Amino acid sequence: MTGIPMALLLDTCTMLISLVFLSIVGLVAGVLIPGLFLSAAAPWLDWILPLKRR
């Protein structure tokens, strides 16, 4: 029997789909959620640590 076994092909496709899904979840957890909290906390951060001296 020559060629790629179907089980190997299915495992490879499953792994690639899982990696794409996990990269999307990692992007949301690592970048977007902290960005939401940072944008909500920005007025308080500006009040605590102002950029310019008054």
PEHUMO-V550782 format. One record per helix or strand of 2 or more residues. SS is the DSSP state (h for helix, s for strand). FROM is the first residue (numbers start at 1). TO is the last residue. If there is no record, write none. Layout:
ss: [SS	SS]
from: [FROM	FROM]
to: [TO	TO]
This chain:
ss: [h]
from: [6]
to: [48]
